[in-house]
Amino acid sequence: MSTGTEPPGGPAGPGGLGVRLPSPLLPAEDERFGRHGVRLLLKRDDLIHPELIGNKWRKLAPNLAGAAGRALVTFGGAYSSHLRATAAAGRLLGLSVTGFVRGDELAGRPLNPSLARCAADGMRLVFTDRARYRAKDDPEVLAALLREAGVAPDAVLVPEGGSNARAVRGCAALGAELRGRADVVAVACGTGGTLAGLAAGLDPEQRALGIPVLRGGFLGGAIRALQEEAFGGVRGRWSLDERFHFGGYARTTPELLEFAEDFGARHGMAVERLYVAKMLYALLALTEEGAFPPGTALAAVITGTPGPEQPPVTVPPATDKAAEAAKRITPIEATKPTGRR
Ligand SMILES: *Cc1c(COP(=O)(O)O)cnc(C)c1O
């Protein structure tokens, strides 16, 4: 049985999978930060493994370490990067994985690129009606779902979004890798599990800054609850800035897309749009507001790479039409993660 405190080692660990830890911390020359005396660093968790999405791997590894060949079960929406990461890990580790997908109306339709990737990795997809999906934390509902899907009763359950106590403890290693290397460490938040662990792993004088990509203001409570579950109390110095969700999960604007494209071109990397782009945008806005005193070393955690659902960016031309479009908020997909609340 796994204690949940082991490093991402054992059968799921670096040896078997070619996982690159600690992830690189690279200085980023960017005069937009430099002119305010802020030194920007990129913590490249996207380089941990080509297929095991950065922070998702840190969260999965401690859960998989206890799997020891047992089947794996998890949950997610139609575009869930957690589902994708779990499917990839299952294939690489030779585990049988079942993914319950929110929405039985998807069952008869062609798979979107994200789910197609899951299926290609061997994940068995079980489309689940929304009412039962919502009720999956009820042990009776869960037992029925597993029974109907023919999942072995000893299967290892990984929660939606991947954030449980083990996952949060796994993310403390991210903080530990950054000790003494930055004054402020910023990360985009979905469920907040990554921030909860990161903050706990930092030195006491360092501080973690979370940028929620979902709207709603529920995240502070969720992070405190995750830290209590993982560590027995609130840990580290952390705060959230709730201003940069751009309308909610997977919502974006032409301005944000253009920012992401430009940042990628400046720094030679593809910027993931659902999370990373919003966090980087927030850091520039905060820098310009004078939120970081001159001399601040600011580390931005690059938690992942663009998934198969992110088509190549086309920046709209600077026409009146584009200016009109810039005033609207454009949903690029119609789903959102509903991790622990
Ligand atoms: C899932 C994800 C996050 C958010 O992680 P949480 O632990 O749920 O807050 C951030 N960035 C990327 C790229 C992700 O895929």
The ligand as an SDF file (V2000), in Angstrom:
LIG
                    3D

 15 15  0  0  0  0  0  0  0  0999 V2000
   -4.7050   20.9320  -14.7730 C   0  0  0  0  0  0  0  0  0  0  0  0
   -3.8080   22.0370  -15.1010 C   0  0  0  0  0  0  0  0  0  0  0  0
   -3.5840   23.0960  -14.1850 C   0  0  0  0  0  0  0  0  0  0  0  0
   -4.3110   23.2250  -12.8790 C   0  0  0  0  0  0  0  0  0  0  0  0
   -3.9210   22.3270  -11.8890 O   0  0  0  0  0  0  0  0  0  0  0  0
   -4.7690   22.2300  -10.5250 P   0  0  0  0  0  0  0  0  0  0  0  0
   -3.9240   21.3750   -9.6550 O   0  0  0  0  0  0  0  0  0  0  0  0
   -6.0700   21.5400  -10.8850 O   0  0  0  0  0  0  0  0  0  0  0  0
   -5.0020   23.5870  -10.0080 O   0  0  0  0  0  0  0  0  0  0  0  0
   -2.7010   24.0940  -14.5610 C   0  0  0  0  0  0  0  0  0  0  0  0
   -2.0750   24.0610  -15.7510 N   0  0  0  0  0  0  0  0  0  0  0  0
   -2.2710   23.0710  -16.6570 C   0  0  0  0  0  0  0  0  0  0  0  0
   -1.5650   23.1320  -17.9560 C   0  0  0  0  0  0  0  0  0  0  0  0
   -3.1480   22.0300  -16.3700 C   0  0  0  0  0  0  0  0  0  0  0  0
   -3.3530   21.0730  -17.2740 O   0  0  0  0  0  0  0  0  0  0  0  0
  1  2  1  0
  2  3  1  0
  2 14  2  0
  3  4  1  0
  3 10  2  0
  4  5  1  0
  5  6  1  0
  6  7  2  0
  6  8  1  0
  6  9  1  0
 10 11  1  0
 11 12  2  0
 12 13  1  0
 12 14  1  0
 14 15  1  0
M  END
$$$$
